[in-house]
Amino acid sequence: MGEHTIKLPDVGEGVAEAELVEWHVKVGDIVREDSILGAVMTDKATVEIPSPVEGEVLWLGAEIGDTVAVGSPIIRLKVEGEGNAKEAAAPAPKAEAPKPKPEPKLSSPALAGEGDREAVEGATAAPPPAKPAPKSAPAFTGAPRMAGEKALASPAVRLAAKEAGVDLRQVTGTGPAGRITHEDLDAFIARGPQAAGRAAATGLQPDTSVTEIKVVGLRRKIAEKMAKAKQRIPHITYVEEIDVTALEDLRASLNKAKRADQPKLTILPFLMRAIVKAVKDQPNLNATFDDDNGVIHQSGGVHIGMAAQTRNGLVVATVRHAEARDIWDCGAEVNRLADAAKAGSATREELSGSTITITSLGAIGGIVTTPVINYPEVAIVGVNKIAIRPMWDGTAFQPRKMMNLSCGFDHRVIDGWDAAVFVQRLKTLLETPAMIFV
């Protein structure tokens, strides 16, 4: 028998390290050749790591959330034959935390101090340890005792409870075997008797549990990018209402007459084509800002980012060269990218390179949003839900299908006037959809 060490492979050109986001195995598991051992993430792309050999897992070299350099040993297997231990010497496994030594048994709980017992071990007449600082009041987590059930408490605690007028049967003990301590009594008194009364009357108990969730993988990437965008970009938000009655009628007619090989159109392909026309007159909005070097990169091609919600978090897939796509092609590409993002199969190229982004929550899109710009872009277009509202036409109120656009801009490079001109241009195109095709 021998050992085989598996190192983190090269997961992409120019990538020197990756974050470990999943382990599919644990120490002691038997894996077959090509079995998936785990997964790493870089730039929002998840890469699975297969096993090149069959063997038993002896050692895992990283924990979930750790950043691992390419070429570093990450797993060691016991295999038939000599393995590759001589060719790829792996570092020693991480030292396990030393197991605590068993505490000596004491004849009385009162002699069990919180300090270092080894310092007083063997002493025949050592002074009692100093009383530890009072702990924070424990939370009320248990149910009151049944009527007639005797509470466990020392005489001193019973005396203190009697003087305070507290029924110890209503106090939850955190000591051994549910014994009530002075801290338990103090916490109960601090809460007030009404808390126990309500619990006894309703049977409802406070939930003081806290669940710790480590922020790793895509969630951490999202957090880092959002923080960077808000820290660096001074956002301004411009909101305008759009009458999309004519656009919705056109969309319904096109969907009714579409071919079987054509996608069902949503409002997004129309908005994408409107953006293409609007940024032709204002190329400074179809750009990215390198704020480290003070350079704005205006893009000739319109690469529209589509914010897509997946089970792991928000990703932005890119419809490249929207200026060269018609309504149907835009719709088909949106559907393809959305499916790939949700399935986790989108490539790094499909999740990068956008020059302006659309964000939409569909039917739950709210009335107004304040979208965060997709750094390093300088503009984002937010789509809110469509609702029928009464609108005055000069003589009477008419029911119209209305939708708000909530757009964000980088105020360092986009003035308020330019932002308003851009949104008003979108409004004109969407309210007169024939102009989109001219």
N, C-alpha and C positions, 0 to 999 in steps of 0.2 A: 504494500500500500504506500501511496505517496500523497503529496499535497499539490494542489493546483491553485495559483493565485490569479485572480481576475482583477485587472486594472480598469479604471474609468477610460473608455475609449474616446477617441476624438469625435465629438458630437456635432461638429460644424466648423466651417472654415473661419479661422480667427477667434474661435472660442477657447479660452484657456481654462475655464472652470465652469462648473454647473452645480445647481442646488439639488440635493437628494430630496425627492418628494414622496417616494413610495418604496417600501420593501414588500415584496411578495413572498419572501421566505424568512425563516428564522433559524437560529442555530439548532442543528439536529435534523433539519429537513433533508429528505433525499430529493435531488433534482435530476431531471433528465436533460440530455443535450437539447439545446434550443428552448428550454423552459425560461420563462421571463422571471428574472431575479428581482428586478426593481425598476425604478424610473427616475430620471433626472430632468430638470427643466432649465432652459436658458432662453432668454428673449421670448417668453411665453410659449415656446415650443417644447412639448414633452417628448422625451426619447426613452424608449424601453431598452433595458439591458438584458440580452439573452445569455444563457450559459453555453459556453463552447464545449463543455464536457459533462459527463454524468458523474455525480458524486454526492457526498454528504456535506452539508454546510457546517464548517468548523468555527467561522469567525466572520463577523460583519464589521467593517471598518469605519462606518459612519452612522449617524443618527438622522432621522427625518429633520429637515431644515438645515443640515450642515452643507457648507459650500466645499466642494471637492475639486481639486485640481486634476486636469486631464493627465492620465498616466499614473495616478495614485492608486495603490491597492485598495479595493473596496470590499472584497469578499475572498474567503479562502475555503476550498473544498478538499475533502479527502477522496482520493480517486484511486482506481486500480493502476498499478504501475508506479513509476517514479514521479510523475507529475512534472511541474515546471518550477519547483521550489528553488532549484539551483540557479535557473536562469533569471527568475524574478523574485529576489529575496524580499519578503514583505516585512514591514516593521512589526514589532511585537504587538500583540493585541493590547487594547486599552486596559490599563490596570483597573481592576474592579475596586470599588470602594471597600475599605476594610470593614469586616463585620464587627459590629459593636461587641465588646466583651460582656458576658453576662454579669449583671449586677449582683453583688453579694446579698444573700437573704438576711434580712434584719428582723429582729424579734418584734419590733414595734414600728408601725408606719411613721410615728413621730420622729424617728431617728433617721429617716431616709431623706438626706439633703439633696439639693440640686447640683452641688459642686462636684469637684473631682474626687471620686471615692478612692482612687489609688493613692492619693496623698495622705489619706488617713488610714489606709489598710494596715492592720497589724498594731495600731496604737491601742494601748490598754486603757488610757484615760484621756481621750481627746474631747475637747469642748464641743458642744453641739454646733453644727454649722449655722451660719447666719441665716435668718429667715429670708427667703427670696422675696424680691419685689412683687407686689400684688399684680396678678395677671389681669388682662382686660376681661371685662365681664363676659361670661359665656352666653351664647345665644340660647333662647328658650326653644328647645328642639323636641322635647318629649311630651307625652300626654300626662295630665294629672293622674294621681293614683285614685283607685276606686275607693268608694266609701268603705271605711273600716280597715283599709290596708295601712299598715304601720310604715311610717317614713323612716329611712335609715339616716341617722345623724348623731353626731357626738353630743354629749351633755351641754357643751358650750354653745353649739349651734342651736340646740333646743331652747336654751335660756334666751339667746338673742332673738329667736323667732317669737318666743312668748312675749318678750318685752316690746317687740315691734307689732304684735298682734297678727302674726302671719300663721296661717294653717300650713304646716310643712307638707301636707298631702298634696298641696297645689304647686309645690316647688319641684322642679326637675333636678335630680342629682347627677353630677358629672364625675363623682368619685368612684372608687371600686365598688362593684355590685350596686351601683346607683346611689351611693352614699351622698348625702347633701353636705356640701362644704360651705364655709363662710362666704366664698366667692359666689356660689349659687344663690345663697340667701340675699347677698347684697345686690346681685343682678335682678332678682325678683322684686326686691323693694324698689329698685331704681325704675323698673318698668311700671310699677304701680299695681295695686290689686285688681284694677279693672281689666288688665290683660288676661289674667287667669280666669276672671269671671266670664269674659267673652268666650274664651276657649272652652270653658266647661259648658257654657250655654249653647254654643253653636257647633262644637266639635271641630272647628277650623283651627289649624295650627300654622304659625308662620314658617315659611320655607327659607332657611338661611343658607342653603347650599350655594356654592360657587363653582362653576365649571370653567376650567382653564383650557383654552383652545389656542394652540400654537399657530401663529400666522406664518404659513410656509407656502411655497410654490406660487401659483398664479395669484393667490390672495395677497401675498407679500409684494409681488411685482405691481399689482394694482395699487396697493397702499403707497409704495414708493413713488410711483408715477403721479398719483393724485397729489401727494404732498409736494412733489417737485413743481407741479403745475400751479398749485395755489401759492406756494412760496415765491415763485419767480414771476408769475404773470399777474399784472393788475387787470382783473377782469372788468369789463363793462357788459351789461346785459340790455338788449333792446327787444321789446316784445311788441308784436303787431298782430291784429286779428285779420284773418283772410276769409273771404267769402268763397268757399270751394263748391258751391252748388253746381255751377256749370262744369267744373272739373270732375265732380262725382258722377254727373250725368254722362260725360264723355267716357269716363273709366268704365261705367256699367255697360255702355254700348260696345266698347272695344272688347270687354271680356265676353260679352254675349256672342260676338262675331269672330272670336279668336279661333285659330286652328288648333288641332289637337296637340301639336308639338310646341305650341306657344304657352308661356307661363300665365297664370292668372295675375293680372296687374293689381298692385296696391298703389297707394299714393306716392310711394318712394321713388319709382322710376320717373314720374313726372317732375318731382322735386329735384332729382338729380339733373335732368335735362335743363330745368330752370336755372340751377346753379351754374351749369356750363355756360349758359348765355350771360348770366349776370357777371361772372368773373372774367369774361372776355373783355368787358368794359372796365373792370377793376381788378387787374391781375395781382395787385398787392394783397388781396384777400386769399388768393390761391397760392399760399407761400408758407415757408417755415422760417423761424427766426433763430439763428445761432447767436444767442445772447452772450455767450462766452467771448466770441470774437467780434460781436457787433455787426453781423452780416445777415441780411435778409435774402433768402433764396426763393425767387419767384419761379414757379414751375409753369412751363408751357402746357404740359399735360395735366389734365384734371383727374387726380387720383382720389376718389371719394371714399373716406373711411366710413364704415357702417358699424356702429356700436351694437354688439350682439351679446345677449345675456345667455350664459351657459350655466350648467350645474356647479361649475367651479368658480364662476365669477364673470366679470365683464371683459370681453375682448373686442378689438377693433379690426375687422376684416376689410381689405382694401379692394374696391372695384377700380381697377387700373384703366386709364384712358377712357373715362366716361365721355369725353368729347368725341370719341370715335364709335360710340355705341348708340343705337336707336332705343326707343322705349322698350321694345320687347327684349332686346339684348341686355339692357340694364336690369330688367326684371329677372331674367334667367340667371344672370351672374349674382344678383343679390340672393336668390334662393339657393344657388350652389354654395356660396360662401357661408350662408347661415347654417346649412346642413353640415358643412365641414367643421365649422366652429363648434357646434353643439356636439358633434361626434368626437371632437378632439383630434381630428385628422388634418386640420389646416396647417399649411407649411409656414415657415418663418417669413417667406416672401409674401404670402397671402395675409399675414398679420402685421405688415409694416409698410412704410413708404407712402402713406396717405398725405395729402396736401390740404385737405379740408374735410371735416367730418360731419355726418348727420347722426343725431341721436334721437330715438323715438321709443316711447313706451306703449305704442299702439293705442288700443281702446282705453287703457287706464292712464293715459298720458297726462292727466290733470289739466288745469286751466293755464298755469304758468310754471315754468321750471327755470332754474339758473344753471345750465350745463357748464361743466368744467372743460376747458379747452384741452384738446388732445395734444399735449406738449410734444414737439416744439411748433405745432401749427399756430396760426394766429386767429382762426375763426372756427366756430362750430354752430351748426343749425339744429335747433331743438324743435321737434314736432310734438304738438299737444293734441289731445283728442278732438274729434269732430262732434259737434253738438248742434242741434237745431235751436236757433234763437230768433226771437222776433226782431226784425230790422226795419227801420223807417225808410221808405222809398220816396218820400216827399209828399205823399198823399195818405198813405196808410202803412200799418205794420205788416210785413210779409215774413212768413217762415223761411229762413235761409240756413243752409248748412255752413256753420262757421268753425274755424280752426285757428288757434293761435300759433304763431312761430315765436319761439324764445331763443334768441341768438346771442352768443357770447363772442367777445372780441378782445384781443390783446391791445390794451390802451397805449402801450409803449410805441406801437407801430401803426395802429388803426385809430384814427380820430373819430369822434362821435358822429361827425357829419358823414364821413365815408361809410360808417356802419349803418346809418339811417338810409343813405342812398341805396346801399346793397339790399337791405330788407325791403324797401319800397319797390325795388326792381323785381324781387321775387314775388311780392304781392301782385304786381301788375301781370306778371306772366301766369301765375296760378289762377288769378281771377278771370283771365282771358286766355284759356288754355290753347286756343288756336295759334297764339303767338309763339308757343313753345315749338311748333312744327314749322314755323316760317324761317 
